[in-house]
Amino acid sequence: MSAPATATFVVAGMLCASCGMLIDDVVEDLAGVVTSATSVRRGRTVVTYDPTRSTVAEIVAAIITAGSFEADLVDGSPSSSPR
């Protein structure tokens, strides 16, 4: 594993704690994701991941497909190393 990266996403459409748990479960299933921590109250998801195995775009797609959510990167690198 390369040095882990951390990215923070603003997430809209979460209604309850179950939404946060669902997002974390789906994101943590991605290759290279170490942790996903979602705060429904803050509307944020913080993901620690291996940027050689997952990309920001893949993480955003996972959040969106987990439910009727919208996600945008607010902190972290949008680029990743080629695989």
N, C-alpha and C positions, 0 to 999 in steps of 0.2 A: 504494500500500500504506500502511495506517495503521501506527502504531508497533507493532512486533512484541511479542507477549506470550510468556511462557515458562510452561509447565506441566509439573509432574513427576507421573508416575503410578507407583504400585506395581503390578507385574505378576506374577501367579502363574501357574505352569504351564510356564515356560520350562525346557527341559532342556539346551540346548546353544547354541553360538554361532549356529547356523543359525536358531534361534528368534528371536534378537535381530535378525539380518539381515532375516528375513521381516517382523517387526513394523516395522522401519524402512522397508522398501520399501513396505509397504501404507500406512503413515501418511504418508510423503512423497508419495504419489499424491493425497492430499487437496488440494483447492484451498486456497491460502494457506499451506500448511505450508512453512516454510523449511528446517528441519532436524529430524530425529528421531535421538536417540542412545540406544540401549538397552544397558544393562549387565546381562547375565544373572547375573553374580556378585552384583550388588547388588539385582537384581530390580526395576530402575527403568527408566523411559523418560522422557527429557526432550525436550520438543517446543517448538520456537520456531515461532510461527505468526501469521498475520494474523487477529485475532479478528473482523474484519468479513467474512471469507471462510470460516472454519471455526469450529466450536464445540468445547468440551470434550466434549460428548456425542458428537459425530461422531468425535472422536479415540478416545474410549473404545470406541465401536462398531467402529471400524477395527481396534483392537488385539484385541478379542474375536473378530472374524470372521477375523483372520489365522490363527487356530489355536484350540486348546483352552486359551485364556488367560482370565484374569480381570484386570480393570484397574480401579483406583480412583484418583481425583485425590488427591494428597497435598500439593501446593503449586501455587498459581496460582489464577486467578479462574475459578469455574465459570460465570460469566455472560459473555455476549458481546454485542456491538452487534447490533441487528436488521439483517437484510440487506434 
